[in-house]
């Protein structure tokens, strides 16, 4: 060791030394030099356990790689890694708690860690939990919903027997699986899966399974509901087949649904003769809806009033009759949203043709009304309007504006999600949006902020694709493809519309997503500096703070970082809009004031920032831990060792799972 290395060692903090030893140990572990890896990991642990997860070290003790078996130490290390948010460690910890390996057996606690590992998409945890739920579902059928999602997730990775289990557990229901349930019972269970009623979670694949079982016994309504479920999945031709079977068994709703699709040319070619036939059948079966649809689709032609000519008023040219004499734009603007939607649906062919010519006339502007409905969160009306419009556009020879309609309908699905927060699957309706988005192609024809919204969709696919089983969707791409699409459209929105939000998102990718776009910290700094000048650019202050705070960006300037973080914190709405960033900004700003300034005024300001951060419900472990340190040491105010130690201890088991800290008290 040279003199420089010795001096460097003398100047190292425990944390820096631990980091150096931990990285070297990891290299030795990868090279399978386990004896050396164990020694170096333990040296790093002694200096600062918070430097890493130490998951590799737990594996060494379990498999006796480079050391003798030590169950208690293996359990301790596995728990540490689990607290540090390591999914595989969570799964292993669950196994240890269930079997009493190195610890006291605690199956309740073991189940909690198994749930957390599955929520982190650890495939082994998903597999184990799916098997547990399938057994428990015998007493509580509602658990089959999550069981289906988990085992399907495992099947996408071909893990163990998962594909076989999907077929075995969720294939067509056989006669011996009815377990005494009547046809009506099975139909009603399908309705519960379809509607999310009676304690069931909405799940269309399971609803279809039940309806198919009931339909096998010629339950007409089961065919109809199966068709509706298939429509929601975009399988229109299969939906029509189900409607046809239900109609032939006398179900009036199936007749009406089939007639509507035949009239619109949805799933099968347009056939008004057949549509009229099934509507008349449904009307004769007592369906009021069929009567309304007959009047709407096949209204008797009205005699048009003759134009009135006046030589005085018109000179040599006769006047022309105003096609919209009874419904002019002023009258239209006074209507309710429901009335506007009804008018447009009843006159959709005219609206589409006129909107392409006179896009600024409200009574023809379907996308304009749809955007208003989306802004007002009237998603049902927007969905109804856009579905009808898309059907007309798809059957039109001129599909010039179809991209915008498809996008707006997808955006409704995206915003009006129907998820299950308890099981961490909040993106159910993105499945419906996904197909429409994929139909847009590489360069869709959109307008204004729609490019920004499209980028948000791709960004969600990039960051949360596993949450809604993107691997099972048609036209699936690897995750970085979605990230590149997001960056592309954020860039377009920033360039075309000067969108400050998109500039911030661009900068985020340039700073933190090298797999998507090559890092460019200089460009990120320019974008964020420009965005920060706008009232909508609050996040830019946080990202600039990170740019100046973390040395990896090559712009280390703690004074600038502190200023940016404090500007971000002082935006009154940031703690709700950006909860994670707000907590991290409070922590980093306070750390700078404590460690780089240290004056009494700076310490008081740091304490005030942390106290304010803790007052919001989004507070997380990092803030509590640093505030606890200030209380223990009496920094910036009165000393309160007991409260400080309590906060630090709680921060070690942060309930929200955002940040975990390891501490020795």
Residue, then its C-alpha position, 0 to 999 in steps of 0.5 A: x500500500x502506497x502513502x497515498x492509499x494510506x492517507x486516503x484510508x485515514x480520510x475515509x468516513x466509515x460509510x465511505x470505507x463500507x462502500x469500498x469494501x462492499x463493492x469489492x466483496x460484490x466483485x469477489x462474490x460474482x467471481x465465486x471467490x466466496x471466502x474472500x467475499x464473506x470476509x469483506x462483506x462482514x468488514x463492510x457490515x461492521x463499519x456501516x450496515x446501511x451501505x447495502x442489502x447484504x443479500x449475497x452474504x445471506x446466500x453464502x451463510x445459507x448455502x455454506x459458500x465460503x463459510x459454515x452454515x449459520x442459520x441465525x446470521x442468515x436470518x438476520x442478514x435476510x431480514x436486513x435485505x428485506x427491510x432494504x426492499x430486496x424482493x428475493x430477500x422478502x420471499x426468503x424471509x417469509x420462508x424462514x418465518x414459516x419454518x422457524x429457520x434461524x428464528x422463532x416461527x411466525x406464520x402471520x409475519x411470514x405471510x406479510x413478507x410473502x405478500x410484499x415480495x409478490x407485490x414487488x413481482x418476485x416470481x417465486x413469491x408470486x408462485x407460492x402465494x398463488x398456490x396458497x390463494x388457490x387453496x384458500x379460495x375453496x372457502x372464499x372464491x373471491x380470492x381466485x381473482x388475485x390467484x389468477x393474476x399471480x399464476x398468469x404472471x408466473x406463466x409469462x416467465x415459464x416459471x416451474x409448473x405455472x403454465x400447466x396450473x393456469x390451464x388446470x385452475x382456470x380452464x373451462x369449467x367441467x361438469x365435475x367442477x360445478x360442485x352442486x352449483x346450479x346454472x343460475x348460480x354460475x351465471x350470477x357468479x359471472x355477473x359478480x366477476x363482471x360487475x365487481x359486486x357482492x365483494x368480488x373484484x371485477x375480472x372479465x376473464x373469470x366472468x367469461x369462464x363462468x358465463x361459458x359454463x352457464x351457456x353450455x346449459x343454454x342459458x341465453x343471458x350468459x351468452x349475452x353477457x359473455x359477448x359484452x365481456x368480449x367486447x370490452x376486451x376488443x374481441x368484437x367478432x367473438x362477441x357477435x358469435x356469443x350475441x348470435x347464440x343468445x339471440x337465437x335462444x330468445x334473449x332480447x338484449x343479445x338481439x339488440x347488441x348484435x343489431x347495433x354491431x351489425x348496423x355499425x359494422x363492428x366485428x362483422x361487415x355492416x348489414x342493415x338488413x340483418x340489423x333491422x331483423x334482430x331489432x324487430x325480434x327484440x322489439x317483439x320480445x318487449x325490448x324498449x331499447x330496440x324500439x328506440x334503436x329502430x327509430x334511431x337507425x331506420x327512421x322514416x325519411x321526413x319531407x324537407x320544407x321547400x326553400x322560400x324565395x324572395x326577390x327582394x331578399x335574394x336578388x337573382x339567387x334563391x336562398x338555400x334552406x339551412x340544414x340546421x335551422x332548428x338546432x343552431x350553434x347558439x342553441x347547442x351551446x346552451x344544452x347539457x352535456x348529456x343532450x350534446x352527446x345524444x345529439x352527436x350520436x344521433x347525427x354522427x355521420x354528419x358530425x364526422x363529415x362536417x367536423x372535418x370541414x368546419x372543425x371550429x363549429x361546436x355542434x360538429x366538433x366531437x373531439x372538442x366535446x370529448x376533451x371537455x367531458x374528460x376535463x370535467x371527468x364525465x368519463x361515461x359520456x366521453x366513452x359513449x361519444x367516442x366509441x360511437x364516433x370511432x365506429x363511424x370513422x372506421x367505416x368511413x373511406x376518409x379516416x384522416x382524423x381517426x388517430x385523434x379519436x382513438x387516442x381520446x378514447x384510449x385516454x378516457x380508459x387511461x384516466x378512468x382506471x378500474x383497479x384494485x389498490x389493495x392488491x397493487x393492480x391499479x391499471x386494469x383499464x390500461x389493457x383497453x387503452x393499450x390496443x388503441x394506442x398501439x393502432x396509432x403507429x409511430x407518428x400519429x396525427x394528434x394536436x396540442x397537449x395530446x402528444x404530452x398525454x400520449x407520452x405519459x401513457x408510454x411512460x406508464x407502460x415503461x415504469x409500471x408495465x409489470x403491474x398490468x401484465x404487459x407481457x400478455x398484451x398483443x404487440x408487446x415490446x421490451x420495456x425500453x421501447x416504451x421509454x423511448x416512445x415516451x421520450x420521443x413524444x415528450x420531446x415533440x410536446x416540448x418543441x411544438x407547444x413549449x410544454x414545461x411539463x414535458x421539458x421536465x420529463x425529458x430531463x428526467x430521462x436524460x438524467x436517470x434512464x441511460x437504457x432509454x436515451x444516452x445521458x446528457x446532463x448539460x441538456x437536462x440542466x438547460x431544459x430544467x432551467x427553462x422549465x423552472x421559470x414557469x409556474x408549472x415547472x415546480x418539479x424542475x426545482x427538485x430535479x435541478x436540486x438532484x443535479x447539483x446535489x449528487x456528484x454522479x451528475x458532475x455538477x456538484x454545488x450544494x449551495x445551488x442544490x439547497x436553493x433549488x430544494x427549498x424553492x421546490x418545498x415552498x410550492x404549497x401543492x408539491x407535498x400532494x402532487x409529488x409526495x416522494x420528491x417532497x420528502x426527499x427534498x426536505x431530507x436533502x435540503x436539511x442535510x446540506x444545512x446540517x452537514x455543510x453549513x452547521x450554523x445555528x441559523x442553518x440548524x434551526x432552518x433544517x429543523x423547521x424544514x423537517x418539522x414541516x415535512x413531517x406534518x404532511x401525511x406523505x412523510x417517510x422514513x428518511x425525514x423521520x430518521x434525520x429529524x430524530x438525529x436532530x432531537x437526539x443531538x439537540x441540533x437547532x433546538x431543544x434536545x429530546x433523546x427519547x423521542x429522537x430514538x423512537x423516530x429513528x427506530x420507527x424509520x427502520x421499519x417504514x410502513x410505506x416502503x419508500x425508504x428504509x434505514x438500518x440503525x444500531x441504537 
